[in-house]
Amino acid sequence: MLFKIYKKEMIDSFRDKRTLLLTVLLPILMMSALTFFYESLISDGEDETYTLAVEEDISAEQETILGTLDKVELLRAENPEQAFIDGEVQAAIVFADNFDAEVQAGEAGNVELIGDTFSQKSSNLIYLVSGELAEYEQIVVAERLQQANIDPSITQAVAVEQRETNTEDSNIQVLALLIPLILSIAIGVGAAPSAADIFAGEKEKKTMEALLMTPVNRSTLLMAKYLTISSVGVIIGIITLAVVAIEIAFFTEHLKAAISFGDNMVAIIGMGALVTLVYSFFVGALLMITSIVGKTVKEAQSYSTPIMMVLIFPMMMISGLGVNEFTMNHFILPFVNIFAILTELLFGVVNYGHIFMTIGSNLVCIIIIFIISRILFSKDKWVMN
């Protein structure tokens, strides 16, 4: 009987075209857009060209300083600052009138950089120009020291050598945020319409009373409906991840290059699928209880809105942490643990202790929520509209 009710609910969930659109197509479109957004964010600036405004009477020495900049075109303007304000260039540079003479005399030449750090292009151009000016300064200082018969190395008091322990592609950090975010949103957005309709919709359509008059006990009904909600979440999560994986593999360059699981590929994919399954059942339990409490579909959707918001918060909590900085709390706390464990897996770390903690904490939450749901579902106050 449980399987028959489950099969009937699954068919009803995917029969309605409007629900099918919200359940399947919308999450895929959202996650695809998010994938290509992150890809463009990573590649932004690589093939970008910039225009820098300079004065019309710029000297040959000054033009030589800036001439070595790649992807930067110089625009001679009567008023470089005004050219920047008018949007003709991304930044402007103004050398002092006596800049060349001051440098030749062993003094500091004044330079003014004009830009807008709130603009990504302007900020990038200022960074490039500042680096070029710093390099020019080092050359001038070295020449001055040689003229004074002083070894230029005397100005270096500390020699710093940075060694990076993480040999992974830097873009893997973007994937470590993107994949859990995609998964959590897809499961929540995909299962929410089905959850709202499966309990609150029955009450709103006055069919719940007839359903309860059947010889099936309420525990079986509750379990069948719960399995339906969770199954929808699992299906949508898997489909969305599959679509995103195909897009990353065939339509992105930087995100694709960041993925390298090595010999742990089977274990990582298997553990990722298991965690996704358990997380879908956890989200399904939460959505189920909001639908039981809601008297109408609209009311149930209102109750589920905070859950959709909570799905995103963990990304902010762990976005600045390395995999070696995760503590036990990150794998025990609901919502946070899915981000933490998937981040580890994407970095190629298979820690079965952390995986069991993540699965165990979600199972405990599922059991507690299901018990509460069963208590509510046994009372006509919450079942009848």
Sequence and secondary structure as in RCSB ss.txt:
>XXXX:A:sequence
MLFKIYKKEMIDSFRDKRTLLLTVLLPILMMSALTFFYESLISDGEDETYTLAVEEDISAEQETILGTLDKVELL
RAENPEQAFIDGEVQAAIVFADNFDAEVQAGEAGNVELIGDTFSQKSSNLIYLVSGELAEYEQIVVAERLQQANI
DPSITQAVAVEQRETNTEDSNIQVLALLIPLILSIAIGVGAAPSAADIFAGEKEKKTMEALLMTPVNRSTLLMAK
YLTISSVGVIIGIITLAVVAIEIAFFTEHLKAAISFGDNMVAIIGMGALVTLVYSFFVGALLMITSIVGKTVKEA
QSYSTPIMMVLIFPMMMISGLGVNEFTMNHFILPFVNIFAILTELLFGVVNYGHIFMTIGSNLVCIIIIFIISRI
LFSKDKWVMN
>XXXX:A:secstr
 HHHHHHHHHHHHHH HHHHIIIIIHHHHHHHHHHHHHHHHHHTTSS  EEEEEETT  HHHHHHHHT TTEEEE
EESSHHHHHHTTSSSEEEEE TTHHHHHHTTS   EEEE  TTSHHHHHHHHHHHHHHHHHHHHHHHHHHHHTT 
 GGGG         S  S TTHHHHHHHHHHHHHHHHHHHHHHHHHHHTHHHHHTT HHHHHTSSS HHHHHHHH
HHHHHHHHHHHHHHHHHHHHHHHHHH SHHHHH   GGGHHHHHHHHHHHHHHHHHHHHHHHHHHHHH SSHHHH
HHHHHHHHHHTTHHHHHHTT  GGG  HHHHHSTTHHHHHHHHHHHTT   HHHHHHHHHHHHHHHHHHHHHHHH
HHTSHHHH  
